[in-house]
C-alpha cells in the first residue's frame, strides 16, 4: 500500500529508471522527503517514485527490514520471477497457462514454480517441528498423569471404603460423597497449577521473545490450561469415586 508518491506506470523505459522504497528504507536512509530523490544502488542511479507502507516479507521472527523494489529490466529486479495471483480452484489451469507463456520466451530451461503458502511455511518449519514434539510429549505426560491419578484414587477409595459406608448410612448423597472424595485431587491440582504457572510463563515468554511480532501472555491462557488440567484430573478419578459412592453400605460394613 502506497504511503506517498506513485506506483510503477507499466512503461518499461520509464519504470526501469525508478525504484520504490518501504518506510523502513526511508528511515534507514534518513530521507525526510524521498519522492524525486536519487539513490545509487548496485551500480545504478535511480529516482524514487514512491514509498510503500511496511509489510512482512520475511519470517515474523524478524523485524521488517529496509526494502528497495525495482521494476523489471534493471539491476535491482534482475531475477526473472513473476508473482501470479489466481483462484486456487483453477491452479492446474494457471500452471498450464504460465508454462505456455514461459516456453514461448524460453525453450531451453524448464519453468520453476513455487506456491507462496508453501514458501511461507518454510519460515516456520522449525516452529512446527518443535510444536509437534511438545504436543507428543504433552500427550504422553498427560496419559501417565491420568494413570497415576487413577491409581491414587483407587488407593484412597480403598482406604476410605468404610468411611463412605458410614456416611451413606448417615444420609450422605452420592453428589456429596463425590465432592468429598474429589476435594483432595482438586487441592493437589490447584497446588500444581500455582507451581506450574511461573515456570511455564518463563519458558513461553522466552520462546515468544524469538519473534519480532508476537502477542503477550495473559491470565486467560493460564486459566484455560488450569481448567483443562482440573477437568482431566476429575475425569481420571471420576470412575473410581462414583463407583465408591454407589457401593451398598451393607457390603462395606458387613465385617464390622
WOJOTA-V632302 format. One record per residue. RES is the residue in one letter. PHI is phi in whole degrees, -180 to 180 (999 if undefined). D_FIRST is the distance of its C-alpha to the first C-alpha in whole Angstrom. Layout:
res=RES phi=PHI d_first=D_FIRST
res=RES phi=PHI d_first=D_FIRST
//
This chain:
res=X phi=999 d_first=0
res=X phi=-70 d_first=4
res=X phi=-105 d_first=6
res=X phi=-164 d_first=9
res=X phi=80 d_first=11
res=X phi=-130 d_first=11
res=X phi=-81 d_first=9
res=X phi=-64 d_first=13
res=X phi=-86 d_first=15
res=X phi=99 d_first=17
res=X phi=-90 d_first=20
res=X phi=-60 d_first=21
res=X phi=-63 d_first=24
res=X phi=-87 d_first=21
res=X phi=-68 d_first=18
res=X phi=-67 d_first=20
res=X phi=-99 d_first=21
res=X phi=-116 d_first=17
res=X phi=-136 d_first=15
res=X phi=-122 d_first=11
res=X phi=-116 d_first=11
res=X phi=-91 d_first=10
res=X phi=-63 d_first=11
res=X phi=-66 d_first=14
res=X phi=-69 d_first=15
res=X phi=-59 d_first=15
res=X phi=-68 d_first=17
res=X phi=-65 d_first=19
res=X phi=-86 d_first=20
res=X phi=57 d_first=21
res=X phi=-101 d_first=19
res=X phi=-76 d_first=19
res=X phi=-133 d_first=18
res=X phi=-76 d_first=16
res=X phi=-64 d_first=16
res=X phi=90 d_first=19
res=X phi=-76 d_first=20
res=X phi=-107 d_first=22
res=X phi=-129 d_first=21
res=X phi=-101 d_first=24
res=X phi=-149 d_first=23
res=X phi=52 d_first=25
res=X phi=80 d_first=28
res=X phi=-124 d_first=26
res=X phi=-118 d_first=24
res=X phi=-129 d_first=21
res=X phi=-98 d_first=19
res=X phi=-79 d_first=16
res=X phi=-100 d_first=14
res=X phi=-163 d_first=10
res=X phi=-126 d_first=9
res=X phi=-106 d_first=5
res=X phi=-68 d_first=6
res=X phi=-61 d_first=8
res=X phi=-143 d_first=9
res=X phi=-78 d_first=12
res=X phi=-118 d_first=14
res=X phi=-133 d_first=17
res=X phi=-61 d_first=20
res=X phi=-70 d_first=19
res=X phi=-69 d_first=22
res=X phi=-108 d_first=20
res=X phi=-68 d_first=18
res=X phi=-72 d_first=15
res=X phi=-92 d_first=16
res=X phi=-64 d_first=16
res=X phi=-141 d_first=14
res=X phi=-115 d_first=14
res=X phi=-115 d_first=13
res=X phi=-116 d_first=16
res=X phi=-77 d_first=16
res=X phi=-66 d_first=19
res=X phi=72 d_first=23
res=X phi=-141 d_first=22
res=X phi=-69 d_first=24
res=X phi=-81 d_first=20
res=X phi=-101 d_first=19
res=X phi=-91 d_first=23
res=X phi=-79 d_first=23
res=X phi=-93 d_first=23
res=X phi=-110 d_first=21
res=X phi=-126 d_first=19
res=X phi=-100 d_first=17
res=X phi=-116 d_first=18
res=X phi=-111 d_first=17
res=X phi=-150 d_first=20
res=X phi=-72 d_first=22
res=X phi=-56 d_first=24
res=X phi=-66 d_first=27
res=X phi=-115 d_first=27
res=X phi=-61 d_first=26
res=X phi=-64 d_first=30
res=X phi=-65 d_first=29
res=X phi=-65 d_first=26
res=X phi=-65 d_first=27
res=X phi=-64 d_first=30
res=X phi=-67 d_first=29
res=X phi=-62 d_first=26
res=X phi=-65 d_first=30
res=X phi=-62 d_first=31
res=X phi=-65 d_first=29
res=X phi=-61 d_first=29
res=X phi=-66 d_first=33
res=X phi=-68 d_first=33
res=X phi=-109 d_first=31
res=X phi=-144 d_first=33
res=X phi=-93 d_first=36
res=X phi=-91 d_first=37
res=X phi=-120 d_first=34
res=X phi=-73 d_first=33
res=X phi=-72 d_first=30
res=X phi=-113 d_first=28
res=X phi=-137 d_first=26
res=X phi=-136 d_first=24
res=X phi=-95 d_first=22
res=X phi=-60 d_first=19
res=X phi=-65 d_first=21
res=X phi=-72 d_first=24
res=X phi=-64 d_first=22
res=X phi=-66 d_first=20
res=X phi=-66 d_first=24
res=X phi=-62 d_first=25
res=X phi=-60 d_first=23
res=X phi=-116 d_first=25
res=X phi=-62 d_first=29
res=X phi=-66 d_first=31
res=X phi=-66 d_first=29
res=X phi=-65 d_first=30
res=X phi=-64 d_first=34
res=X phi=-63 d_first=35
res=X phi=-62 d_first=34
res=X phi=-64 d_first=36
res=X phi=-64 d_first=39
res=X phi=-67 d_first=39
res=X phi=-65 d_first=39
res=X phi=-65 d_first=42
res=X phi=-62 d_first=43
res=X phi=-66 d_first=43
res=X phi=-63 d_first=44
res=X phi=-64 d_first=47
res=X phi=-62 d_first=48
res=X phi=-64 d_first=47
res=X phi=-61 d_first=50
res=X phi=-64 d_first=52
res=X phi=-63 d_first=52
res=X phi=-64 d_first=53
res=X phi=-64 d_first=56
res=X phi=-65 d_first=57
res=X phi=-65 d_first=56
res=X phi=-64 d_first=58
res=X phi=-65 d_first=61
res=X phi=-65 d_first=61
res=X phi=-64 d_first=61
res=X phi=-62 d_first=64
res=X phi=-65 d_first=66
res=X phi=-66 d_first=66
res=X phi=-63 d_first=67
res=X phi=-63 d_first=70
res=X phi=-71 d_first=71
res=X phi=-111 d_first=70
res=X phi=-60 d_first=72
res=X phi=-68 d_first=75
res=X phi=-62 d_first=73
res=X phi=-64 d_first=71
res=X phi=-61 d_first=74
res=X phi=-64 d_first=76
res=X phi=-64 d_first=73
res=X phi=-68 d_first=73
res=X phi=-63 d_first=76
res=X phi=-82 d_first=76
res=X phi=106 d_first=73
res=X phi=-69 d_first=70
res=X phi=-87 d_first=67
res=X phi=-63 d_first=65
res=X phi=-60 d_first=62
res=X phi=-65 d_first=64
res=X phi=-67 d_first=65
res=X phi=-62 d_first=61
res=X phi=-64 d_first=60
res=X phi=-61 d_first=63
res=X phi=-76 d_first=62
res=X phi=-82 d_first=58
res=X phi=-58 d_first=58
res=X phi=-60 d_first=59
res=X phi=-72 d_first=56
res=X phi=-63 d_first=54
res=X phi=-63 d_first=55
res=X phi=-65 d_first=54
res=X phi=-65 d_first=51
res=X phi=-62 d_first=50
res=X phi=-64 d_first=52
res=X phi=-61 d_first=50
res=X phi=-63 d_first=46
res=X phi=-65 d_first=47
res=X phi=-75 d_first=48
res=X phi=-76 d_first=45
res=X phi=-59 d_first=42
res=X phi=-64 d_first=42
res=X phi=-67 d_first=42
res=X phi=-67 d_first=39
res=X phi=-63 d_first=37
res=X phi=-62 d_first=38
res=X phi=-73 d_first=37
res=X phi=-67 d_first=34
res=X phi=-67 d_first=33
res=X phi=-64 d_first=33
res=X phi=-68 d_first=31
res=X phi=-66 d_first=28
res=X phi=-68 d_first=28
res=X phi=-78 d_first=28
res=X phi=-103 d_first=24
res=X phi=-73 d_first=21
res=X phi=-119 d_first=20
res=X phi=-155 d_first=23
res=X phi=-103 d_first=24
res=X phi=-90 d_first=28
res=X phi=-77 d_first=31
res=X phi=-117 d_first=32
res=X phi=-66 d_first=36
res=X phi=-59 d_first=35
res=X phi=-62 d_first=34
res=X phi=-73 d_first=38
res=X phi=-66 d_first=40
res=X phi=-63 d_first=38
res=X phi=-65 d_first=40
res=X phi=-65 d_first=43
res=X phi=-64 d_first=43
res=X phi=-65 d_first=43
res=X phi=-64 d_first=46
res=X phi=-65 d_first=48
res=X phi=-63 d_first=48
res=X phi=-62 d_first=48
res=X phi=-64 d_first=51
res=X phi=-67 d_first=53
res=X phi=-65 d_first=52
res=X phi=-65 d_first=54
res=X phi=-100 d_first=57
res=X phi=-62 d_first=57
res=X phi=-59 d_first=60
res=X phi=-67 d_first=62
res=X phi=-68 d_first=62
res=X phi=-65 d_first=62
res=X phi=-62 d_first=65
res=X phi=-67 d_first=67
res=X phi=-71 d_first=67
res=X phi=-99 d_first=68
res=X phi=-66 d_first=71
res=X phi=-76 d_first=75
res=X phi=-56 d_first=76
res=X phi=-63 d_first=80
res=X phi=-78 d_first=78
res=X phi=-79 d_first=77
res=X phi=-112 d_first=80
res=X phi=-68 d_first=83
res=X phi=-95 d_first=84
res=X phi=-97 d_first=84
//
